[in-house]
């Protein structure tokens, strides 16, 4: 049964059945998607790890009251992401990309196919924005949200920040072949173990870091031990697992799986930039972050009241008969939140102390 692009509820149901496009940082560190809120405001809650000691008492003494480890709660009104595509008569009067040159597809059929393709493209754009939010949180502990007002010029800025301080510099740049790369990784891993009480298992590297590994004298010396059973600390076996993602290997001593991530995006200024700085490393506990979605309020087709949609992605079809165009807009209101602000650390591999 074809999708009715005129019915927002049908479009929302279609989006809920569709699988969200893959996104490495989002899928690795923020995979949990709770039920979207029915309100436009959402509660962002996260915790800091607690390592207090139980108090001693003398024989016959009473228990000592201790403070509960609280959580940090903030209320945010997530900004609306709204990616839009317009279809004009010109778009459907000529064959579309990949269509047979002798195609008998009508203009109306071509319009439906074009909007189905646009729906997929618009979702990819929103997921890319979420992935950028994930990259910002993992490398700076916050994400800065900039949006444009209706005039297209006025910029509205908001910041979602977490109490995160685990940013590490190195004593010697990893670009130097004599740098003690392994010691820096151990320090970052131990930092997370001490504050979060768990062992991090994933290490994400910028695209330059793999070369630093292979050029490092100490690491190459360890890998050259004649019998690997004598010193099985790590295994470097680069293998591409998906576009822009390469599994570098495994550091067995730290239980760290190492990946190189070279994915890029086109920023609002039109420049192509990497999600992760080429010289940065993220060491983290995966799988605990959340994608929190707020409700989207849209004017109903009659234009006399608003309807509330509690969904991660809300498509809306509109048309303007006076301009002879129709448009498909995909809305989403999302904030990413870690479970613990101590779950990750960042190493700036070329920024020395």
N, C-alpha and C positions, 0 to 999 in steps of 0.2 A: 504494500500500500504506500503510495507516494506521500511525502511529507507535505502538510498544508502550511505553507509559509505565511498564511494570513492569520494563523492562530498561535499566539505566543505560548499557550499551555502545551499544545502539541509539540512545539519546537523545544520547550524545556524538557519534556519527556524524552524526546529524541536525543538531546544532549546528555541526559542522565544515563541513557543506555549506551552511549558511545564511550569508548575507552579514551582516557586522557592521553594526549601525545606524550611520548617519552621525553624526559628531561633529566639529565644526569644528577645535578646537584639537588634538585627538588625530589627526585625519586630516592636518592640515597639518604638524605638527611631530613627531609620534611614529607614523608610519605603518608602520614596519617591525615585523613580528611573527615573530621567530625561532621555531624548533621548541620547544615547551614542554619544560622540564626534567623528567626522571623522578625528581628529588629534590625534597624540600621546601625546600631552600636553593638560592639562585641567586647567581651571581656578577655583580655590577654593575660594569662597567668603563667608564671614560670618560677622555678625554685633554684636556690643555691644549695650545694651539697653541705651537709652538716657532719662534723667529725668530733662531737663533744664526748667527753669521758663521763661515765657514771660516777657519782660521788660515793665515797666511803662513809659508813656510819659506825659508831661504836656499838658494842653489843647492847641490845635492848633499846637502841635509839630508833627514832622514827625515820621514815623516808624523807629525802630532801627534795623539795619542789624544784623542778627544772623547767626552763622555758621550752615551748614547742618551737621547732624550726618552722617559721612561717614562709609564706610565698609572696612574691611580688605580684600585685594585681593592678592592671591599668585598663581603663576603658577607652577604646578607640572607635571612631567612626571611619571605617575604611573608605578611602577615596574610590570613586567609581572608575573602573577601567571600561572604556567604551570604544571598541574597534568597529569601524563602519566601512561598508562597501556599497557603492552606488552602481546601479545598472541603468544604462541609457539605451535608447533604440539602436544607436550605433554599435553597442556591445553585442547585440543579438542578431544583427542583420548580416554579419559576416561569420564565417566558420571560426570556431574557437580552437585553442591549442590542442593538437592531437586528433582533431576531428577529421574524418575522411574528406578529401577534397570534393568527392561526389556525394556527400552526405545529403540525405533527404530530411534531416531534422528540421522541424519548424522553428520559427522564432520563439514561440511560447515554450517549446520543449528545451530550446537552447537556454532560455532565461532560467528555467527550473534547474537545469544542470549546472549553470553558472553559479546560482545562489547556493547550491549544495557544496560546490567547490569552495565558494567564498566562506561558508560556515566553517569548514575545516581550516582554512587559512586564518580566519579571525581567532579561532581557538588557539592555534599555534602561536599567534602574536601574544595572547594573554599568558600562555604558559611560558613564553620567553621572558615576559615581564616578571613573572613569579620567579623564574630561574635567576634573573638579575637581582631580585630582592634576596633570594637565598645566598647568592654570592656576596652581596653587601653585608649581610648579617654574619656570615662565616669569616669574613676578612676584617670587618670593622666593628662588629657587635651592634650595628644599627643599620637602618635603611632610611634614606631620605626620599620622600615622595614629593614629586613636583607635578603639578597639573595646571592646565590652562583654563581660565575663565571663558565665558561665552564670547568675549571679544577676541579670543585667540592670542592675546598679547599678555594680559596680566597673569603672572605666575603665582600659584598658591603652593606653599611649601609646608610639609609636616614631617616630623621625624619620629620613627618608631625605634626606641633604643632599649637595650637590655644591659644589665649590670655585668658586663664582660670585660675582663682585663688581661686575658691570657695571650698576650702578644709578645713574641720572643724575637730578639735580634741574635746575631751570631758573632762569635769572637773573630772569625775570619771568613771572608766571603767564600761561598761555595764554588764560585768561579775559579778560585785558586785551588789547584790540584792537591795542595797539602792541607786543606781545611779538614777539620775533624767532623765530617758530616754525621757520622754515626752518633757521636757524643751529643750533638745538637738535637738529633731526633730523640735520643733517650731522655734528654732533659725535658723536651716538650711532652713526651708520653708520660713521664713521671709527674709532671705538673698536673695533667688531667687526672691521673690515678689518685693523686693526693686530694684534689679538690672535689672530684666527682665520685670517687670511691669505686670506679669501674675502669677496666682496661680499654683504651681506644683500639679499634681494629681496622680503621681505614685511614690511608694517607693519600691526599690528593695533591698532585704537583702541577705547577705551571709548566708550560711546554719546554722551558730551558733547563729544568731541574734534572730530567733524565740524562742529559748530556753531562751535567756536573757529576752525577753518579758514576758514569762510565769513564770519566777522566780523573776520578779521585784515586790517588795513589794507595791509600790505606784500604779502601774497599776492593780495589783490583788485587791487592796483595792477599786479602782474605779469600777472595774468590779463586785465587791461584794455588791454594793449599793442595798438594798432590792428592790427599785422600779427604774427600769432603766430609767424611764421618768424623774427622778430627776436629773440624771447626764448621759445623753446619749452622751458621748464624743467619744467613740470608741466601736467597736464590734470585738472581737477576735473569729473567727470561721474558723480554718484551714481546707482547702479542696484542695486536689490535682487536678490541672486543666490540667496538661500534664506532661510527664516524666521530672523529675527534677525541676518542677515548682509547688509551692504550694501557693494558695491564703490564706494569714494569716488572713486578715480581712480588716476593714475599720476604719480609724480615721476620724469620721464625722466632728469634730471640724476644721480640716485642709483640708477636702475634699481629703484625701490621701488614695488611694487603696494600700494595702501592700502585697507584694509577697516575697516569699523565693525562691532563685534561686541557685541550687546546681549543675548545669551542669559543666562537666569537658571536657578537651581535652588532647590529647597527644602531648606534645611539641616536637620541633625538636631534643631535647636531649633524647627523648624516655620516659620522665617522665610524669605521669598523673597529671594535675594541674587544679584547678578551674578557670573558667572565671572571677568570682568575689571572692575576698578574703573572707574567711568565716566570718570575723569580720567586714566587710565593709558594708556601707549602701549608696545607691544612691537615691537621691530625685530629681525628674526631671519633666519637661514638655514634654510629649510624642508627637510623630508623626510629628516632624518638621525637622529631619535630612535627609540628602540625600546620596544616593549611586551614585557617579559620575564615569562613565566609559569612558575610552579613547579607541581609535581604536587599533586594533591588526593588524600588518603587517606580512603576511606569504608568503613564497615562493610558487609560483604556481606549479601545478603538473608537468609541463614541466621543471621546474627548471631554467627558463630563466628570470623571473621577479617576483616582489612582488605584492601581492594583499592586499588591505586594507578592513578590516571588522569592521564596526561600530556596534558592538553588545556587550552585557554584557558578553556573553559566546560564545567562538568561538572554536568548535571542529575541529580537523584535523586528518585525517586518513593517515598513512604512512606505507610503507612496505619495507622490505629489502630482496630481493630474495637471495642474497649471504648468509645471515644468516638464511633465511627461517623463518622470524618472521614478524609480523605486529603489529602496535601500534596505539593507539588512545590517543591523547593529547587534553586536554581542557584548553584553554587559557582565561585569564581575566585580565583586567587592571583597578583596582578600587581604589578610595580614598573616604573615608567617610568624610562628612562635616556637622557640625551642622548649623542650621539657625542662632541661636544666641549662643554666647559663655557663656551667663549667664543663660542658660536654665536648668542647673543642678548643684548640689552640692554633695559632698561626706563627709560622717561622718566616721571617723576611730574610731570605738566604743571601742577599748581597748587601744588607744593611747591618753594619758592624756596630758593636757597643761603643 
